[in-house]
Amino acid sequence: MQNNYSEFPSCALQNLNQLKSIYFSDQNIESVNINDMELDSLSKVDLRNNKISNFSISNINNNNNIQLILDNNKISYLNISGVNRISYLHVKENRLAEINHGIFHNSHSTLVYLELSYNSLDDDIWNVLEGVTSLETLKLKQNRLQSVSPSVITHLSKLSHLDLSHNYITSLTDVLFRSGKMTTILFNSNKLVNLPANLVDDINTFRDNHYCTLDISNNMMDNIKLIMPSTSTRLTLNLGQNELTVIHFKTNVKEIESLNISSNRLVTLPETLPKAKSYFISNNHLITTNVLKHLTTTKDATQIEMDDIDFCVIHLNITILQTYNFRKLLHSV
């Protein structure tokens, strides 16, 4: 049920020292100011799906880790620097163009989840994150980022999920992922023209024995060198929709879950093609028998999609393949 408040009724919180949660989602609130109150036990504030443009909460003397959920508002001004021990901050789908550098001053070692996707933040966000060491999840999808700070990434030793997709990032110079805990790295839909060969490490990047994703699709790269994990990582690797003519994998005997190199400019498959359960190689200019040479070695694959390619079919011996997609395949003999 909606109320008619345009401003959050903070006066109602006076003397509620034992209050643990504030839920005012899906209302018509336009402004929030919660300041100078004794809310020692507060651990969650949920004000998502309102019309808030200004949000300020400070000096509440909270003793617990606190979650702030402010998704889907109109926030352009955010003041939470006076809040202690922020652990989760969700401000997705708002109008943030900048954030005060001291906003996490009291939360450097407690902030584990930060969701700021679908805003208008630029590279200054990396200055905001300097000193934060505890992040496990960082989501900055669809902002205005053009670069990534190596120093910030290096100090996030617990990072497991990073989403920087749908930005304007052109390079990843000196960026290294070495937490050993990564499960998701998303750089798809940026402006990348190259990728550091040592961006990921064979043993010190991905979490062992977990399903992991590295997505660098829909960029502008024409060649790539990439180290494949030697741990038991169940990796889904997406390099589709680039301009790749050359791919070199530093590979090993470990099998990955999926390899997508579709919609590039490849005329031959990489000599170091890794083992995978699924291959997506559609929409390339594959015209040599090199393709067949590799396909006959992928005997453990369960899916191969090869739409819109042209090559000579000679002999194929794949024993357990479950899906072999040849739509629009041109045969020449």
C-alpha contacts under 8 A as a table, 3 or more apart, distances in Angstrom:
res1	aa1	res2	aa2	distance
1	M	27	Q	7.87
2	Q	26	D	7.01
2	Q	27	Q	5.03
2	Q	28	N	7.09
3	N	27	Q	6.24
3	N	28	N	6.91
4	N	27	Q	7.93
4	N	28	N	6.55
4	N	29	I	7.97
5	Y	8	F	6.54
5	Y	9	P	7.56
5	Y	28	N	6.42
5	Y	29	I	5.79
6	S	28	N	5.92
6	S	29	I	4.36
6	S	30	E	4.99
6	S	31	S	6.62
7	E	29	I	5.43
7	E	30	E	5.70
7	E	31	S	4.79
7	E	32	V	6.01
8	F	29	I	6.12
8	F	30	E	7.71
8	F	31	S	6.24
8	F	32	V	5.08
8	F	33	N	7.11
9	P	12	A	5.85
9	P	13	L	7.88
10	S	13	L	5.49
10	S	14	Q	7.60
10	S	32	V	7.79
10	S	33	N	6.84
10	S	34	I	5.75
11	C	14	Q	5.74
13	L	16	L	5.57
13	L	37	M	7.98
14	Q	37	M	6.89
14	Q	38	E	7.81
15	N	38	E	7.14
16	L	19	L	5.45
16	L	38	E	7.63
16	L	39	L	6.70
17	N	38	E	5.84
17	N	39	L	4.88
17	N	40	D	5.82
17	N	41	S	6.61
18	Q	39	L	6.92
18	Q	40	D	6.82
18	Q	41	S	5.36
18	Q	42	L	7.38
19	L	22	I	7.88
19	L	39	L	6.61
19	L	40	D	7.88
19	L	41	S	5.86
19	L	42	L	5.63
20	K	41	S	5.21
20	K	42	L	4.05
20	K	43	S	5.36
20	K	44	K	6.60
21	S	42	L	5.86
21	S	43	S	6.00
21	S	44	K	4.72
21	S	45	V	5.86
21	S	46	D	7.91
22	I	44	K	6.26
22	I	45	V	4.72
22	I	46	D	6.04
23	Y	45	V	6.20
23	Y	46	D	4.87
23	Y	47	L	6.32
24	F	27	Q	6.55
24	F	46	D	6.15
24	F	47	L	5.03
24	F	48	R	7.64
25	S	46	D	6.04
25	S	47	L	4.37
25	S	48	R	4.84
25	S	49	N	5.69
25	S	50	N	6.42
26	D	47	L	7.44
26	D	48	R	6.49
26	D	49	N	4.72
26	D	50	N	5.43
27	Q	49	N	6.99
27	Q	50	N	5.26
27	Q	51	K	7.89
28	N	50	N	5.29
28	N	51	K	5.82
29	I	32	V	7.64
29	I	50	N	5.51
29	I	51	K	5.53
29	I	52	I	5.77
30	E	50	N	6.97
30	E	51	K	4.75
30	E	52	I	3.85
30	E	53	S	5.91
30	E	54	N	7.27
31	S	51	K	7.89
31	S	52	I	5.11
31	S	53	S	6.12
31	S	54	N	5.18
31	S	55	F	6.17
32	V	52	I	7.16
32	V	54	N	6.34
32	V	55	F	4.86
32	V	56	S	5.96
32	V	57	I	7.70
33	N	55	F	6.27
33	N	56	S	4.79
33	N	57	I	5.82
34	I	37	M	7.39
34	I	56	S	6.24
34	I	57	I	4.60
34	I	58	S	6.55
34	I	60	I	7.78
35	N	56	S	7.44
35	N	57	I	5.47
35	N	58	S	4.92
35	N	59	N	5.72
35	N	60	I	6.35
36	D	58	S	6.57
36	D	59	N	4.79
36	D	60	I	5.57
37	M	59	N	6.50
37	M	60	I	4.68
37	M	61	N	7.23
38	E	60	I	5.26
38	E	61	N	5.78
38	E	62	N	7.46
39	L	42	L	5.55
39	L	60	I	5.35
39	L	61	N	6.10
39	L	62	N	5.60
40	D	60	I	7.12
40	D	61	N	5.59
40	D	62	N	4.14
40	D	63	N	5.35
40	D	64	N	7.41
41	S	62	N	5.99
41	S	63	N	6.28
41	S	64	N	6.24
42	L	45	V	8.00
42	L	62	N	6.00
42	L	63	N	7.73
42	L	64	N	6.74
42	L	66	I	6.84
43	S	62	N	7.79
43	S	64	N	5.86
43	S	65	N	5.90
43	S	66	I	4.11
43	S	67	Q	6.06
44	K	66	I	5.36
44	K	67	Q	4.60
44	K	68	L	6.04
44	K	69	I	7.90
45	V	66	I	7.76
45	V	67	Q	6.18
45	V	68	L	4.97
45	V	69	I	6.14
46	D	68	L	6.20
46	D	69	I	4.75
46	D	70	L	6.43
47	L	50	N	6.66
47	L	69	I	6.08
47	L	70	L	5.20
47	L	71	D	7.62
48	R	69	I	5.99
48	R	70	L	4.45
48	R	71	D	4.71
48	R	72	N	5.82
48	R	73	N	6.61
49	N	70	L	7.49
49	N	71	D	6.39
49	N	72	N	4.90
49	N	73	N	5.66
50	N	72	N	6.94
50	N	73	N	5.27
50	N	74	K	7.98
51	K	73	N	5.00
51	K	74	K	5.66
51	K	75	I	7.99
52	I	55	F	6.88
52	I	73	N	5.34
52	I	74	K	5.34
52	I	75	I	5.63
53	S	73	N	7.00
53	S	74	K	4.70
53	S	75	I	3.92
53	S	76	S	5.64
53	S	77	Y	6.59
54	N	75	I	5.63
54	N	76	S	6.43
54	N	77	Y	4.93
54	N	78	L	6.36
55	F	75	I	6.90
55	F	77	Y	6.23
55	F	78	L	5.11
55	F	79	N	6.19
56	S	78	L	6.10
56	S	79	N	4.56
56	S	80	I	6.02
57	I	60	I	7.53
57	I	79	N	6.31
57	I	80	I	5.30
57	I	82	G	7.02
57	I	83	V	6.84
58	S	79	N	7.52
58	S	80	I	5.89
58	S	81	S	6.73
58	S	82	G	4.13
58	S	83	V	5.15
59	N	82	G	5.28
59	N	83	V	6.22
60	I	82	G	7.77
60	I	83	V	6.70
61	N	83	V	7.42
61	N	84	N	7.13
62	N	65	N	7.86
62	N	66	I	7.98
62	N	83	V	7.33
62	N	84	N	6.27
62	N	85	R	7.86
63	N	84	N	7.38
63	N	85	R	7.66
64	N	85	R	6.77
65	N	84	N	7.55
65	N	85	R	4.80
65	N	86	I	5.64
65	N	87	S	5.64
65	N	110	T	7.26
66	I	84	N	7.92
66	I	85	R	6.20
66	I	86	I	4.87
66	I	87	S	5.58
66	I	88	Y	6.78
67	Q	86	I	6.23
67	Q	87	S	5.78
67	Q	88	Y	4.53
67	Q	89	L	6.03
68	L	86	I	7.61
68	L	88	Y	6.12
68	L	89	L	4.96
68	L	90	H	6.22
69	I	88	Y	7.75
69	I	89	L	6.07
69	I	90	H	4.73
69	I	91	V	6.56
70	L	73	N	6.73
70	L	89	L	7.85
70	L	90	H	5.66
70	L	91	V	4.88
70	L	92	K	7.26
71	D	90	H	5.86
71	D	91	V	4.61
71	D	92	K	4.61
71	D	93	E	5.93
71	D	94	N	6.92
72	N	91	V	7.36
72	N	92	K	6.16
72	N	93	E	4.82
72	N	94	N	5.81
73	N	93	E	6.74
73	N	94	N	5.27
73	N	95	R	7.98
74	K	93	E	7.82
74	K	94	N	4.81
74	K	95	R	5.49
75	I	78	L	6.85
75	I	94	N	5.25
75	I	95	R	5.29
75	I	96	L	6.20
76	S	94	N	7.12
76	S	95	R	4.87
76	S	96	L	4.55
76	S	97	A	6.82
76	S	98	E	7.98
77	Y	96	L	6.94
77	Y	99	I	7.85
78	L	99	I	6.95
78	L	100	N	7.99
79	N	82	G	7.77
79	N	100	N	7.67
79	N	103	I	7.03
80	I	83	V	5.53
80	I	103	I	5.91
80	I	104	F	7.87
81	S	84	N	7.99
81	S	102	G	6.09
81	S	103	I	4.03
81	S	104	F	5.96
81	S	105	H	6.49
81	S	106	N	7.12
82	G	103	I	7.77
82	G	106	N	7.44
83	V	86	I	6.87
83	V	106	N	6.84
84	N	106	N	5.13
84	N	107	S	6.21
85	R	106	N	6.12
85	R	107	S	4.79
85	R	109	S	8.00
85	R	110	T	5.60
85	R	111	L	7.23
86	I	89	L	7.10
86	I	104	F	7.77
86	I	106	N	7.74
86	I	107	S	5.42
86	I	110	T	6.18
86	I	111	L	5.56
87	S	107	S	7.35
87	S	110	T	5.20
87	S	111	L	4.06
87	S	112	V	5.40
87	S	113	Y	6.45
88	Y	111	L	6.18
88	Y	112	V	6.22
88	Y	113	Y	4.75
88	Y	114	L	6.12
89	L	111	L	7.93
89	L	113	Y	6.29
89	L	114	L	5.07
89	L	115	E	6.22
90	H	113	Y	7.96
90	H	114	L	6.14
90	H	115	E	4.71
90	H	116	L	6.46
91	V	94	N	6.52
91	V	115	E	5.97
91	V	116	L	5.17
91	V	117	S	7.47
92	K	115	E	5.95
92	K	116	L	4.83
92	K	117	S	4.88
92	K	118	Y	5.81
92	K	119	N	7.00
93	E	116	L	7.59
93	E	117	S	6.37
93	E	118	Y	4.67
93	E	119	N	5.89
94	N	118	Y	6.72
94	N	119	N	5.51
95	R	119	N	5.29
95	R	120	S	6.43
96	L	99	I	7.26
96	L	119	N	5.35
96	L	120	S	5.65
96	L	121	L	6.30
97	A	119	N	6.80
97	A	120	S	4.62
97	A	121	L	4.66
97	A	122	D	7.18
98	E	120	S	7.77
98	E	121	L	5.83
98	E	122	D	7.50
98	E	124	D	7.48
98	E	125	I	7.53
99	I	103	I	7.30
99	I	125	I	7.17
99	I	128	V	7.09
100	N	103	I	5.50
100	N	128	V	6.95
101	H	104	F	7.68
101	H	127	N	6.56
101	H	128	V	4.45
101	H	129	L	7.88
102	G	105	H	5.11
102	G	128	V	6.87
103	I	106	N	7.91
103	I	128	V	7.29
104	F	107	S	4.91
104	F	108	H	5.97
104	F	128	V	7.64
104	F	129	L	7.71
104	F	132	V	7.55
105	H	108	H	6.13
107	S	110	T	5.08
107	S	111	L	5.64
107	S	132	V	7.56
108	H	111	L	6.27
108	H	131	G	6.14
108	H	132	V	4.31
108	H	133	T	6.11
108	H	134	S	6.85
109	S	132	V	6.47
109	S	133	T	5.88
109	S	134	S	5.17
110	T	134	S	6.05
110	T	135	L	7.98
111	L	114	L	7.38
111	L	132	V	7.44
111	L	134	S	5.77
111	L	135	L	5.70
112	V	134	S	5.47
112	V	135	L	4.02
112	V	136	E	5.04
112	V	137	T	6.36
113	Y	135	L	5.97
113	Y	136	E	6.07
113	Y	137	T	4.81
113	Y	138	L	6.28
114	L	135	L	7.49
114	L	137	T	6.19
114	L	138	L	5.09
114	L	139	K	6.25
115	E	137	T	7.91
115	E	138	L	6.21
115	E	139	K	4.80
115	E	140	L	6.58
116	L	119	N	6.66
116	L	139	K	5.96
116	L	140	L	5.19
116	L	141	K	7.42
117	S	139	K	5.91
117	S	140	L	4.46
117	S	141	K	4.46
117	S	142	Q	5.86
117	S	143	N	6.61
118	Y	140	L	7.46
118	Y	141	K	6.16
118	Y	142	Q	4.96
118	Y	143	N	5.84
119	N	142	Q	6.84
119	N	143	N	5.31
120	S	142	Q	7.85
120	S	143	N	4.83
120	S	144	R	5.72
121	L	124	D	7.47
121	L	125	I	6.70
121	L	143	N	5.31
121	L	144	R	5.50
121	L	145	L	6.82
122	D	125	I	6.29
122	D	143	N	6.81
122	D	144	R	4.76
122	D	145	L	4.71
122	D	146	Q	7.27
123	D	126	W	5.96
123	D	127	N	7.89
123	D	144	R	7.44
123	D	145	L	5.15
123	D	146	Q	6.41
123	D	147	S	6.43
123	D	148	V	7.58
124	D	127	N	5.33
124	D	128	V	6.72
125	I	128	V	4.93
125	I	129	L	6.39
126	W	129	L	5.06
126	W	130	E	6.40
126	W	148	V	7.49
126	W	149	S	6.12
126	W	152	V	6.82
127	N	130	E	5.27
129	L	132	V	5.52
129	L	152	V	6.78
130	E	152	V	5.95
131	G	152	V	7.74
132	V	135	L	7.03
132	V	152	V	7.87
132	V	155	H	7.81
132	V	156	L	7.43
133	T	155	H	5.87
133	T	156	L	5.08
133	T	157	S	6.95
133	T	158	K	7.76
134	S	156	L	6.43
134	S	157	S	7.40
134	S	158	K	6.22
134	S	159	L	7.74
135	L	138	L	6.87
135	L	156	L	6.19
135	L	158	K	6.26
135	L	159	L	5.71
136	E	156	L	7.70
136	E	158	K	5.28
136	E	159	L	4.01
136	E	160	S	5.26
136	E	161	H	6.41
137	T	159	L	6.10
137	T	160	S	6.09
137	T	161	H	4.67
137	T	162	L	6.10
138	L	159	L	7.82
138	L	161	H	6.24
138	L	162	L	5.03
138	L	163	D	6.40
139	K	161	H	7.78
139	K	162	L	5.89
139	K	163	D	4.68
139	K	164	L	6.50
140	L	143	N	6.46
140	L	163	D	5.87
140	L	164	L	5.17
140	L	165	S	7.46
141	K	163	D	5.81
141	K	164	L	4.93
141	K	165	S	4.95
141	K	166	H	5.76
141	K	167	N	6.80
142	Q	164	L	7.50
142	Q	165	S	6.41
142	Q	166	H	4.59
142	Q	167	N	5.27
143	N	166	H	7.20
143	N	167	N	5.57
144	R	167	N	5.49
144	R	168	Y	6.17
145	L	148	V	7.75
145	L	167	N	5.49
145	L	168	Y	5.58
145	L	169	I	5.96
146	Q	167	N	6.95
146	Q	168	Y	4.78
146	Q	169	I	3.93
146	Q	170	T	6.15
147	S	168	Y	7.81
147	S	169	I	5.05
147	S	170	T	6.65
147	S	171	S	6.52
147	S	172	L	6.92
148	V	169	I	7.53
148	V	171	S	7.97
148	V	172	L	6.35
148	V	175	V	7.30
149	S	152	V	5.45
149	S	153	I	6.42
149	S	175	V	7.21
150	P	153	I	5.24
150	P	154	T	5.96
150	P	173	T	7.79
150	P	174	D	5.96
150	P	175	V	4.63
150	P	176	L	6.99
151	S	154	T	5.16
151	S	155	H	6.36
152	V	155	H	5.43
152	V	156	L	6.56
153	I	156	L	5.32
153	I	175	V	7.16
153	I	176	L	7.40
153	I	177	F	7.23
154	T	157	S	6.88
154	T	175	V	7.72
154	T	176	L	6.79
154	T	177	F	7.06
154	T	178	R	7.35
156	L	159	L	5.46
156	L	179	S	7.32
157	S	178	R	7.54
157	S	179	S	4.85
158	K	179	S	6.07
158	K	181	K	6.62
159	L	162	L	7.45
159	L	179	S	6.39
159	L	181	K	6.49
159	L	182	M	6.31
160	S	179	S	7.72
160	S	181	K	5.13
160	S	182	M	3.86
160	S	183	T	5.33
160	S	184	T	6.46
161	H	182	M	6.14
161	H	183	T	5.93
161	H	184	T	4.68
161	H	185	I	6.26
162	L	184	T	6.00
162	L	185	I	5.03
162	L	186	L	6.22
163	D	184	T	7.55
163	D	185	I	6.15
163	D	186	L	4.75
163	D	187	F	6.80
164	L	167	N	6.68
164	L	186	L	5.79
164	L	187	F	5.35
164	L	188	N	7.73
165	S	186	L	5.57
165	S	187	F	4.59
165	S	188	N	4.87
165	S	189	S	5.66
165	S	190	N	6.44
166	H	187	F	7.54
166	H	188	N	6.46
166	H	189	S	4.64
166	H	190	N	5.51
167	N	189	S	6.78
167	N	190	N	5.13
167	N	191	K	7.75
168	Y	190	N	4.95
168	Y	191	K	5.39
169	I	172	L	7.85
169	I	190	N	5.38
169	I	191	K	5.36
169	I	192	L	6.04
170	T	190	N	7.04
170	T	191	K	4.74
170	T	192	L	4.24
170	T	193	V	6.26
170	T	194	N	8.00
171	S	191	K	7.86
171	S	192	L	5.43
171	S	193	V	6.72
171	S	194	N	6.41
171	S	195	L	6.96
172	L	175	V	5.45
172	L	192	L	7.97
172	L	194	N	7.88
172	L	195	L	6.42
172	L	196	P	6.77
173	T	195	L	7.87
173	T	196	P	6.63
174	D	196	P	7.44
174	D	199	L	7.95
175	V	196	P	7.79
175	V	199	L	6.26
176	L	198	N	6.95
176	L	199	L	4.83
176	L	200	V	6.43
177	F	180	G	7.86
177	F	182	M	7.94
177	F	199	L	6.19
177	F	200	V	5.60
177	F	201	D	7.35
177	F	204	N	7.71
177	F	205	T	5.47
178	R	200	V	7.26
178	R	201	D	6.97
178	R	204	N	5.02
178	R	205	T	4.65
179	S	182	M	6.63
179	S	204	N	6.37
179	S	205	T	5.68
179	S	206	F	7.67
180	G	203	I	7.13
180	G	204	N	4.36
180	G	205	T	4.20
180	G	206	F	5.03
180	G	207	R	5.44
180	G	208	D	7.88
181	K	205	T	6.43
181	K	206	F	5.34
181	K	207	R	4.28
181	K	208	D	7.80
182	M	185	I	7.25
182	M	205	T	5.92
182	M	206	F	4.47
182	M	207	R	5.43
182	M	212	C	7.38
183	T	206	F	5.98
183	T	207	R	6.10
183	T	210	H	7.16
183	T	211	Y	6.74
183	T	212	C	4.31
183	T	213	T	6.14
184	T	212	C	5.66
184	T	213	T	4.78
184	T	214	L	6.16
185	I	213	T	6.14
185	I	214	L	4.90
185	I	215	D	6.38
186	L	213	T	7.64
186	L	214	L	6.04
186	L	215	D	4.92
186	L	216	I	6.52
187	F	190	N	6.51
187	F	214	L	7.99
187	F	215	D	5.89
187	F	216	I	4.93
187	F	217	S	7.39
188	N	215	D	5.61
188	N	216	I	4.48
188	N	217	S	4.66
188	N	218	N	5.61
188	N	219	N	6.64
189	S	216	I	7.57
189	S	217	S	6.45
189	S	218	N	4.75
189	S	219	N	5.68
190	N	218	N	6.93
190	N	219	N	5.42
191	K	219	N	5.24
191	K	220	M	5.91
192	L	195	L	7.37
192	L	219	N	5.33
192	L	220	M	5.51
192	L	221	M	6.24
193	V	219	N	7.02
193	V	220	M	4.89
193	V	221	M	4.29
193	V	222	D	7.17
194	N	220	M	7.84
194	N	221	M	5.41
194	N	222	D	7.65
194	N	223	N	7.21
194	N	224	I	6.87
195	L	199	L	7.22
195	L	221	M	7.90
195	L	224	I	6.42
195	L	225	K	7.50
196	P	199	L	5.17
196	P	225	K	7.59
196	P	226	L	7.98
197	A	200	V	7.65
197	A	224	I	7.45
197	A	225	K	5.08
197	A	226	L	5.25
197	A	227	I	6.89
198	N	201	D	6.29
198	N	226	L	7.08
198	N	227	I	6.85
199	L	226	L	7.74
200	V	204	N	7.74
200	V	205	T	5.71
200	V	226	L	7.53
200	V	227	I	6.39
200	V	228	M	7.91
201	D	204	N	5.35
201	D	205	T	5.36
201	D	227	I	6.29
201	D	228	M	7.51
201	D	229	P	6.67
202	D	205	T	6.96
202	D	227	I	6.09
202	D	228	M	5.73
202	D	229	P	3.93
202	D	230	S	5.14
202	D	231	T	7.09
203	I	206	F	7.03
203	I	229	P	5.91
203	I	230	S	5.97
203	I	231	T	5.84
205	T	229	P	7.96
206	F	212	C	7.10
206	F	229	P	7.42
206	F	233	T	6.82
207	R	210	H	5.97
207	R	212	C	7.62
207	R	233	T	6.76
208	D	231	T	5.79
208	D	232	S	5.53
208	D	233	T	5.22
209	N	231	T	7.43
209	N	232	S	4.91
209	N	233	T	4.98
209	N	234	R	6.62
210	H	232	S	7.65
210	H	233	T	5.58
210	H	234	R	5.76
211	Y	233	T	6.44
211	Y	234	R	4.49
211	Y	235	L	5.93
211	Y	236	T	7.66
212	C	233	T	6.71
212	C	234	R	5.79
212	C	235	L	4.68
212	C	236	T	6.12
213	T	235	L	5.59
213	T	236	T	4.72
213	T	237	L	6.07
214	L	235	L	7.34
214	L	236	T	6.29
214	L	237	L	5.04
214	L	238	N	6.40
215	D	236	T	7.89
215	D	237	L	5.95
215	D	238	N	4.71
215	D	239	L	6.58
216	I	219	N	6.86
216	I	238	N	5.99
216	I	239	L	5.33
216	I	240	G	7.62
217	S	238	N	5.70
217	S	239	L	4.60
217	S	240	G	4.74
217	S	241	Q	5.49
217	S	242	N	6.33
218	N	239	L	7.69
218	N	240	G	6.42
218	N	241	Q	4.50
218	N	242	N	5.34
219	N	241	Q	6.79
219	N	242	N	5.11
219	N	243	E	7.85
220	M	242	N	5.18
220	M	243	E	5.83
221	M	224	I	7.19
221	M	242	N	5.62
221	M	243	E	5.48
221	M	244	L	5.90
222	D	242	N	6.95
222	D	243	E	4.66
222	D	244	L	3.89
222	D	245	T	5.64
222	D	246	V	6.84
223	N	243	E	7.76
223	N	244	L	5.11
223	N	245	T	5.97
223	N	246	V	4.74
223	N	247	I	5.71
224	I	244	L	7.48
224	I	246	V	6.58
224	I	247	I	5.06
224	I	248	H	6.27
225	K	247	I	6.09
225	K	248	H	4.74
225	K	249	F	5.83
225	K	250	K	7.45
226	L	248	H	6.47
226	L	249	F	5.05
226	L	250	K	6.09
227	I	249	F	5.91
227	I	250	K	4.68
227	I	251	T	6.53
228	M	249	F	6.62
228	M	250	K	5.87
228	M	251	T	5.23
228	M	252	N	7.09
229	P	232	S	7.77
229	P	233	T	6.79
229	P	251	T	7.76
229	P	252	N	7.84
229	P	254	K	7.73
230	S	233	T	7.67
230	S	252	N	6.34
230	S	253	V	7.71
230	S	254	K	6.10
231	T	254	K	7.36
232	S	254	K	6.87
233	T	256	I	7.02
234	R	255	E	7.74
234	R	256	I	5.34
234	R	257	E	5.35
235	L	256	I	5.02
235	L	257	E	5.28
235	L	258	S	6.69
236	T	256	I	6.76
236	T	257	E	5.37
236	T	258	S	4.64
236	T	259	L	6.27
237	L	258	S	6.03
237	L	259	L	5.02
237	L	260	N	6.26
238	N	258	S	7.94
238	N	259	L	6.06
238	N	260	N	4.68
238	N	261	I	6.59
239	L	242	N	6.87
239	L	259	L	7.81
239	L	260	N	5.74
239	L	261	I	5.04
239	L	262	S	7.50
240	G	260	N	5.63
240	G	261	I	4.52
240	G	262	S	4.74
240	G	263	S	5.63
240	G	264	N	6.49
241	Q	261	I	7.66
241	Q	262	S	6.51
241	Q	263	S	4.77
241	Q	264	N	5.70
242	N	263	S	6.88
242	N	264	N	5.38
243	E	263	S	7.93
243	E	264	N	4.94
243	E	265	R	5.66
244	L	247	I	7.00
244	L	264	N	5.19
244	L	265	R	5.38
244	L	266	L	6.26
245	T	264	N	7.07
245	T	265	R	5.02
245	T	266	L	4.61
245	T	267	V	7.12
246	V	266	L	6.82
246	V	270	P	7.27
247	I	270	P	5.72
248	H	270	P	6.18
248	H	271	E	7.47
248	H	272	T	6.41
249	F	270	P	7.54
249	F	272	T	5.51
249	F	273	L	6.71
249	F	274	P	7.29
250	K	272	T	6.97
251	T	272	T	6.36
251	T	273	L	7.51
251	T	274	P	5.93
252	N	274	P	7.20
253	V	274	P	7.80
253	V	275	K	7.32
254	K	275	K	7.02
255	E	274	P	7.02
255	E	275	K	4.77
255	E	276	A	5.21
255	E	277	K	7.35
256	I	259	L	7.61
256	I	274	P	7.54
256	I	275	K	6.28
256	I	276	A	4.69
256	I	277	K	6.66
257	E	276	A	5.40
257	E	277	K	5.15
257	E	278	S	6.39
258	S	276	A	5.48
258	S	277	K	5.82
258	S	278	S	4.62
258	S	279	Y	5.98
258	S	280	F	7.98
259	L	276	A	6.51
259	L	278	S	6.31
259	L	279	Y	5.06
259	L	280	F	6.26
260	N	279	Y	5.98
260	N	280	F	4.55
260	N	281	I	6.32
261	I	264	N	6.76
261	I	279	Y	7.97
261	I	280	F	6.03
261	I	281	I	5.20
261	I	282	S	7.69
262	S	280	F	5.66
262	S	281	I	4.26
262	S	282	S	4.65
262	S	283	N	5.68
262	S	284	N	6.48
263	S	281	I	7.48
263	S	282	S	6.24
263	S	283	N	4.62
263	S	284	N	5.68
264	N	283	N	6.83
264	N	284	N	5.45
265	R	284	N	5.32
265	R	285	H	5.99
266	L	269	L	6.88
266	L	284	N	5.38
266	L	285	H	5.56
266	L	286	L	6.19
267	V	284	N	6.76
267	V	285	H	4.69
267	V	286	L	4.17
267	V	287	I	6.03
267	V	288	T	7.20
268	T	285	H	7.77
268	T	286	L	5.43
268	T	287	I	7.21
268	T	288	T	6.52
268	T	290	N	6.14
268	T	291	V	6.42
269	L	273	L	7.09
269	L	286	L	7.59
269	L	290	N	6.69
269	L	291	V	5.98
269	L	294	H	7.55
270	P	273	L	5.17
273	L	294	H	7.62
275	K	298	T	6.66
275	K	301	A	7.89
276	A	279	Y	6.67
276	A	298	T	7.65
276	A	300	D	7.71
276	A	301	A	6.14
277	K	300	D	6.61
277	K	301	A	4.33
277	K	302	T	5.43
277	K	303	Q	6.56
278	S	301	A	5.82
278	S	302	T	5.98
278	S	303	Q	4.59
278	S	304	I	5.79
279	Y	301	A	7.67
279	Y	303	Q	6.21
279	Y	304	I	4.70
279	Y	305	E	6.28
280	F	304	I	5.93
280	F	305	E	4.86
280	F	306	M	6.54
281	I	284	N	6.90
281	I	304	I	7.65
281	I	305	E	6.14
281	I	306	M	5.31
281	I	307	D	7.69
282	S	305	E	6.14
282	S	306	M	4.22
282	S	307	D	4.54
282	S	308	D	6.07
282	S	309	I	6.59
283	N	306	M	7.38
283	N	307	D	6.12
283	N	308	D	5.20
283	N	309	I	6.07
284	N	308	D	7.39
284	N	309	I	6.11
285	H	309	I	6.18
285	H	310	D	7.01
286	L	291	V	7.02
286	L	309	I	5.98
286	L	310	D	6.13
286	L	311	F	6.43
287	I	291	V	7.87
287	I	309	I	7.46
287	I	310	D	5.38
287	I	311	F	4.44
287	I	312	C	7.33
288	T	291	V	6.24
288	T	311	F	5.95
288	T	312	C	7.13
289	T	292	L	5.21
289	T	293	K	6.39
289	T	311	F	6.96
289	T	312	C	6.53
289	T	313	V	7.91
290	N	293	K	5.03
290	N	294	H	6.48
291	V	294	H	5.44
291	V	295	L	6.26
291	V	311	F	7.97
292	L	295	L	4.94
292	L	296	T	6.15
292	L	313	V	7.44
292	L	314	I	7.80
292	L	315	H	7.67
292	L	316	L	7.27
293	K	296	T	5.63
293	K	297	T	6.93
294	H	297	T	5.25
294	H	298	T	6.60
295	L	298	T	5.14
295	L	299	K	7.60
295	L	316	L	7.53
295	L	318	I	7.86
296	T	299	K	6.39
296	T	316	L	5.95
296	T	317	N	5.77
296	T	318	I	6.28
298	T	301	A	5.55
298	T	318	I	7.21
299	K	317	N	7.60
299	K	318	I	4.97
299	K	319	T	6.12
299	K	320	I	6.85
299	K	321	L	7.39
300	D	318	I	7.80
300	D	319	T	7.69
300	D	320	I	6.42
300	D	321	L	7.16
301	A	304	I	7.24
301	A	320	I	7.13
301	A	321	L	5.76
302	T	320	I	6.49
302	T	321	L	4.38
302	T	322	Q	4.86
302	T	323	T	6.10
303	Q	321	L	6.19
303	Q	322	Q	5.94
303	Q	323	T	4.48
303	Q	324	Y	5.81
303	Q	325	N	7.94
304	I	323	T	6.25
304	I	324	Y	4.99
304	I	325	N	6.23
305	E	323	T	7.77
305	E	324	Y	6.04
305	E	325	N	4.64
305	E	326	F	6.70
306	M	309	I	6.53
306	M	324	Y	7.87
306	M	325	N	5.86
306	M	326	F	5.41
306	M	327	R	7.24
306	M	329	L	7.47
307	D	325	N	6.80
307	D	326	F	5.42
307	D	327	R	4.95
307	D	328	K	5.80
307	D	329	L	6.05
308	D	326	F	7.86
308	D	327	R	6.81
308	D	328	K	5.17
308	D	329	L	5.39
308	D	330	L	7.46
309	I	328	K	7.53
309	I	329	L	5.54
309	I	330	L	6.51
310	D	329	L	6.21
310	D	330	L	4.88
310	D	331	H	6.48
310	D	332	S	7.54
311	F	330	L	6.85
311	F	331	H	6.17
311	F	332	S	6.32
312	C	331	H	5.91
312	C	332	S	5.01
312	C	333	V	5.63
313	V	316	L	8.00
313	V	331	H	6.58
313	V	332	S	7.20
313	V	333	V	7.09
318	I	321	L	6.07
321	L	324	Y	6.88
326	F	329	L	5.27
